[in-house]
Amino acid sequence: MNGIIKETKVEEVQFEAEMAYPTIKQGWGILGLFLAITFAYFIPLTMISLFGIDIQHGPFLVLNYAVPVIILIFITGRWWKKNPRNTEVLKLQSFPSVLLPVVIVMTLAIVIIDSEIGSWIPMPDILMEMFKEMLQPNIWGFLTVVVAAPILEELLMRGIVLDGLLRNYSPWKAIIWSSVFFGVIHLNPWQFITAMIAGIAIGYLYWKTKSLFLCMFIHSLNNGIAFYLMVRYSDTFDLVELFDIGILERIGLFVVASAILWGSYRYFENFFSKSKQVE
């Protein structure tokens, strides 16, 4: 019996070694590493604050977000390169411009769907204050939310994590798991489902186009809308509350947005199917 168990473990290790980086198990490891890096980063930062230096505004707003993610990308990128199954890391290739109008409409539909789903889970006051700190109506808030977050998160979550998963698993299994990791890495339950939905849409288009530029554009547009609304209407993130929409209008808007999302998917499927036939 012990011999069978040992043999099974050896086979699992060999199977893991033959896979590209990361596997699903390694994806969870990346999340754990991110927590460790973030904790380690804030130790010296806390010490700096003891000298009366403001570590929540100005350039620190960008640094506090970007530094841990950049370190994580650097570490996981090195692990990626060491795995012989990984090639062509960080694909910054272009995408068909004809997709852009549909991508924009799809992103607006995702914003509406995410806003409705987000309204089902009341945002804790402490989280609201945290978002207000990040979404400061100045250049530093803009650089953090609309520039740094889309670039860095897409390099990590699609360029490294999803690309590796796509080499190991079926496309939809890879997309779903990368979206789960994308939701978890936001480190708050309020954003988990909404980030997953956006992650599935972005992940699907990465699978089809292999373009990180397209992923970054969608992410930046999504965050840009949130940034504008928060700056323009600082009391709420909820579109329902913002525009005083009734229950019937909410249902109708949600159904229409869902139909647009499905229609966008069907358009993309048809487009990529025809493109494949031409090739």
N, C-alpha and C positions, 0 to 999 in steps of 0.2 A: 504493500500500500504506500509506504514512504517513497519507494522507488518511483511509483507512478506520479506522486505529487511533485517530486524533484524534477522528473522528466518534463512535466507540464510547465513548471516554472521556467526551466531552461528554454523550452519552446517559446514561451511568452516573451522572455528577454530577447531571444533571437529575432522574433517577429517584430518587437519594438525597435530593435537595432536596424532592421531592414526598412523601416518606414521613414518618411520624410519628417522634418521638424516643422511644426510641432504635431504631436498626436493629441487626442482629446485629453488624456491624462496630463500631458505636458502643458496643455492650455490652462488647466487649473493651476499648475505650477507657476505659470507666468503671472496669474492673478495674485498668488501668494507672494511672489517676488516683488510685484508692484506695491503691495502693502508694506513689505519690509523696506523697500527703497523710500517710500513716502515717509514712513516713520523715521528712518535714519536721516532723511533730509531735514525734517522739522526739529530735530534735536539741536543742531547748531543755529537754526533759524530762531528758535525760542531763546537761545542764549543771546543772540543779537538784539532781540526785542528788549532784553533786560537793560540795555544801554539807552533805552528810550527811542530807538529807531522804529519807525512805522513800517511794519512788514506786511501790511494788508492792502496798501494802496500804491499807485505809481508803478514803476518798473517791477516791484516785488509781486504785483498781481500776475504779471506774465510769467515771471520766474518761478513762482510757487506752483503754477500749473505745469510749466514746460520742463523744468529740470528733472523731476522724477520720471516723466514719460520719455525724455531724451535718453536718460541713463538706461531705462528699460529697453528701448529700441536698440541701443548700442550693444547691450548684453545679449539680447535675443538674436540680434543680427549676426553676432559672432558665432553663436551656437548654430544658427542657420547655415552659415558658410562651412562649418566643420562637418556637416552632414552631406555625404556624397549624393544623396537623393534630392537635395535642394539645388536648383539652378535658377538663374535669371531673377534674383531677388529684387524687389521693389520695381515693379514694372510701371514706369512713368510714360507709357505710350499714349498716343492720341486716341480719340474715339470718333465714330461717325457723327458729324455735326447735325445731321438730319434728326438725330435722336433728341436734340436739345429741347425743342418745344414740349415734347411729351414728357421729358424728364422734369421740366419746370412745373408742368401741371400736376404730375405725379407727386412731386415734393410738396406742393401746396395741399394736395389731398392728404398726404401723410401728416402734415401739420394739423389739419382739422381733426383727423382721426385721433392723433396723439393727444390733442387738447381735450377732446371728449373723454377719452379713456382716463387721462390724467385727472379730470374733474371727479371721477368716481372715487379717487383716493385723495382725501384732503392733505395738502402739503403742510407738514409741521412748521410751526413758526420759526424754529431754529434753521430749518432748511430754506425757508423763504428769505431769511436774513442773509444766509450764505450765498444764495443766488443773487440777491441784490448787491452784495459785495463784489461778486464776479462780474455782474452785468452793469458795472459803473458806466454812466453816460460820458465817457471820455475815450481818448485814443487807446489807453491801456486796457480798458474793458473790451473795446472792439478788437484789439490785437489778440487778446486772450481767447475770446469766444468765437469770433468769425474767421480768424486767421490761424492762430496756433493750434487750437483744438481740432479743426478739420484736417489740417496737414499732418499733425503728429498722430492723431488717433487712426487716421486712414493708413498711414505708413505701418503702424503697429497691427491694427485689427484686420485690415484687408491685405496689406502688402506682405506681412509676415504670417500672422495667425491663419487667416482664411486660405491664403495661397498654399500654405503647408498642409492644411486639412484637406484641401481639394486634391492633393496628391495621394492621400491615404484613404479617403472615404468617397462614397457617392456624393455628387454635387449638393443635393438638398440636405443630406446629413451634415456635410461640412458647413453649409450656409447656416443651418439652424444652430449648430453648436457654436459657431463663431458669433452669432447674434446673441446667444446666451452669455458668452464671455463679454461681449460688448455691453450688454445690460448690467452685468455684475460689476464691471470695472468702473462704472459711474458711482459705485459705493453708496447708493441710496435706493430704497424700494420704490420711491415715487417715480423714478426714472427708469426702472428696470423694464417694464412692459413696453413703454413708449420707445426706449432705445432699441429694444429687440425688434420692434416693427420696422423702424428705420434701418436697423442692421440687416434685416432680411432683404429689404428692397435694394439697399446698396450692395449687399453681398451677391445678390442675383446678378446685378449689372456688372460687378467685377468678374464674376464667373464667365459671363458672356463676352465682355469686351477686354478683360485683363488691363483695364485702364484705371490707374490710381487717380489720374487727373479728374476723371468723371466722378469717382467716389468723393474726392475732395470738394468738387463743385457742389454736389448734392448736399453734403454735410455742411458746407459753408452757407449755402442758401437757407437750409433749415435753421441753422443757428443764427443767421442774419435776421430772419423773420422774428425769432424769439428775442433777439437783442433789441430790435426796433420797437417791438411791442412793450418790452420791459422799460425801455427808456421813455417811450411816449406815454405809456400808462403804467406807472410804477407800482400801482396798488395790487395788481393781480397778474397771474400767468394764464388765467382761464378765459378763453375766448367767449364761452357761454356767459360768464359774468360780465365780461368786457362789453359785449354788444347786447346784453339783456335779452337773450334768446329764450323763448318758451320751450316747453317739452316737445311739442309737435315739430317745431322748427329744428330743434336739436336732433330729433330722430331723422327728419328729412335730410338734414345736412350730413349726418353720419352715413346714411344710406347712399346719398349722392357721392360723397367722398370715397366710400368703399367701392362703389361702382366704377368710379374714375380709376381707382387703384387697380381693380381687376381689368378694366379696359386697357390700361397702360401695359399691364403684364401680357395681355393677349397681343397687343401691338408689337411689343418687343419680341415675343415668341415668333410671330409671323415674320418680322423683320430679319431676325437672326436665322430663321429657317430658310428664307429666300437667299440670304447672303451665303449660307453654306452650300446651297444648290449651285449658285453662280461659281463658287470656288471649285 
